[in-house]
Amino acid sequence: MYRAIVVVSVVVGLGVLSWAAPTPKQPPSMVQKVNQRANFDGVNDPKATLNDVLDKLSKLYDVSFDINEIAFKVDAVMDVGKTEIANPPIPAMKNVQIERVLRSILGRVPAPSGAVFSVRGDHIEITTGAFQKTEIWGSYRGPCLPLMNVVLDKVPLEDAVRQLADQTDFNILVDNRVGEKAKTLVSARLINTPLDSALRLLTDMSDLRSVQLDNVLYVTTKENAVALEARLEKEKGPVNDDAPPEEVKGWRKGTGRLRIPLPPAGA
């Protein structure tokens, strides 16, 4: 009788332990890591190289980096990792997304087409604007809007739009007249996706449309989008001030903040 009681007790105990065992916590994805907010104390050493700063970011935020050396060689930048980028010092930044810190740092790399990053499955690739443009847009001439990295799981459209706006310098407005459609639940995994493409797909899921004018993206009904685009079509002017009269005209469309790489230290 005593042994029977012991066996039952153990079985019950194991059952309780099994029921109470917590679900293993999934590690944050690379998208979650680049979107997390943190404080960055800057870099004051004028001799600090790109490798030094990336190593600092890797240790602070548990992010792995891989430099596309071939891309930089095509841009005539050899041993880009050894490029000194902290003269002048890289300022401290508070409560900013990691991707903002990274963009600020890469803006100091003197690559003719610019230094940029792409989010990969388990790391962040440091590459050039030329290589990234070919990968994402192919032969498209532009405008090329900033790339978004976001994972949405049954999120109201208006909240999804807010997440996109947090990653960019563009203004994104949602027409008050769209009503309940702004609350449509959307799900998507958008990695290295141009802002206009991301918004176009998400609004289509909600039976809406987006229209771009200057640095503003406007989410409205399909009917209003058609009417607005018709008005813009009548107002469109030359692509640039020096364009000949016969050149195709277009709407005013911005590309976001222009980031010009700084010259090498001592240049």
N, C-alpha and C positions, 0 to 999 in steps of 0.2 A: 504493500500500500504506500509505503513511504517513497519508494522509487517511482511509482506511478505519479505521485504528486509532484515530484521533482521534474519529471519529463514534461508534464503538462505546464508547469511553471515556466520552463525554458522555452517551450513552444510559444506560449502566450507572450513571453518577453521578447522573443525574436519578432513576433508579429507586430508588437508595439514599435520596436526599433525600426522595422522595415517601413511601417506606415509614417513614422515621424522623420525619416531620413530626408534631408532637403535635396531639392533638385540641383544638380551641378550647375553652377553659374557659368554661362557662356562668356568667354573673353570678348572684349569689345572688338568690333570689326575695324578695318582700316578706315572706313568712312566715318565711323563714330570717333575714332582717334583724331582725324584731321579736323573734325567739327567741334571737338571739345574746347571749352574755354579754359584759359589758364593765364598765369602771370609769367612774363618773360623778362629776366633782369638785364637783358642787353649784352653786348660784347664791347669791351673797352680796349682790348689789346689790338693795336694797329697792325700787328703781324699775323693776326688770326686768319686762317685760310678757310675756304669753303668746307674742306674736310673737317677742320676743327669745329666749325659752327654746326655742321650736320651731326657730328659726333655728340655735341652738347645736346642738341635737340633729341637725338636718339636716346640718350640716357635720361633726359628729363621726362619724355613723353612716351617712351617704349615704342618707338617707331623706327623701322628699318628703311634705309635709303640705298638706292642703286643709281649710280651716275652712268648715263648713256655716253660713254667716251666717244663713240663714233659720231654721234650727232654734233658734239662740240668740235671735233676735228674738222667736220664739214664746214663749221662756222669759223674755222681757223683759230680755234682756242685750244691749245695743247695743255695737257695736264691741268684741266680746269679745277680739279680738286685742290691744287696747290695755289690757286689764285687768292691773293690777300683781299679781303672784302670788308674789313672793319676800320678803314681809314677814309672818312670820319667814323667815329664809333657807331655801332648799331644801338639805337636807343632802346630803353626798356619799354615794354608794352604791358598794360594791365587789362585783365578780363577780356582777352581777345581770343578768337578761334586760332587754333594751331596753323590752319591754312593761311591766315593773315600774316602770321609771323614768318612763315615760309616764303610767301610772296614778297614780303619786304626784303628778306635776305637775298633771294634770287634776283631781285631787281638790281643788285650790286654787281652781278657777274657781267663782265663786258663782252657778251656774245652779241654779234650783229643782229640776230633775229630774236634775241632775248632768251633768258633762262626761265624755264617753267617747270611744272611738275605734273605728273599723271599718277592717279591712284591705281595701284595694281592689287591683286588678291592679298598678298602678305607683305607688301612693301610700297614705298613711294619711289617712283622713277624720276630722276632729275634729267631733263632733256632740254632741247632748244625749241623756240617758237616755230622754226621752220619744220622740224620733224613732227611736232605735235599737230601743226596745221595740216600737213599731208595726211597724217593718220586719221584725223577727225573729219576734216572738210574736203579732202581730196583736192580737186582743181577749182573748187568754189572760191570766188574772189572776195567775198565778204558782203556785208560786215560779219566779222566772226565774234560772236558774243562770248563772255566768260563761261568756263566749264563748271558745271554743278556736280556735286557728289552728295547724294542723299538717298536714303532707303526709307520708303513710306509703307506703312502697313495699316490700311483702313483708316486713313487720316482725312478729316474734312478738307475739302479743296482750299478753303480760306487759310487753314493752318499750313497746308503744304506750300502755298504761295508765300506765306510768311517765312518759312524755312528757306526757300529759294532767295528771298529778298535779303535774308541775313548773310548770305554768302557773296553778295554782289554789290556793286556801286549803283546798280540800276534801280529806278523807282518802279514798283509793281502796284498798280491800282486795280481794285475789284469794284466793278460797277454795282452800286447799291440796288439797282433795278433787277439784278439777276435773282434775287430772292433766295429760295431754298436751294437752288442749284449750287450756291457757294458752299453748302454744307454736304455736298455729295462726297461719300467716302471713296478715296482713291488709294491704290496700292501700286508701288513701282520701285524698281531698283535702278537708279540713274547714276551711272559712273562715268565721269569724264564726258558729260552730256552738255552741249551748248544750251545756254539759258533759254533762248527762243524755242529750241526744239523741245526741251523739257516742259516748258509752259504750254506749248502747242498740244502736246500729247495729253497732259493732265487736264487741260480745259476741254479737250475733245471727249474725255471720259465723262465729263460733267455736262455735255451738250452745250458747251460755250466755246468762245474763240478769243484769241489774244491778238492785239494789234500793236505794232511798235511805231513810236514817233519820238525822234531824238533819243534820249536816254530813259524813256518811259515805256513800259509794257502795260497795256490796258486790257483787262479781262472783262468781257462784256458778252451780251447775247450774240448769236450768230447773225441775226438780222441787223443789229446795230453795227456789228463789225463790218458787214458788207457796205452799209451806208457810209460809215466812217472812211473805209478804204476808197470808196468812190469819190468822196470829197478830197481826200489826199491825192488821188490820181489827178485831179484837176489842178491842184496846187503845186505839184512836183516841179522842181527846178533842176539846173545842171548838177551833175555829180560833184563838180568842183568849179571854182571861179574861173579857171583857165580852160574849161572844156569848150570845144568848138560847138557851134549851134547844132550841127548834125549829130552830136554825140547823144547817146541814149540818156534820158533824164531819169531821175529817181527821187524817192522820198528822202526826207532827212532821217537818217538812222545812225545812231551812235554805236560805238563798239565798247564802251566802258572806259575806265581810266587808262590813259596811255602811260605805260611804264617804260622809261628809257634807262637802259643799263648805265651805271656810272663808269667812267674811265678807270683803268687800272691805277692803283696808288702810285703817285709820283709822276704820272703822265702829264 
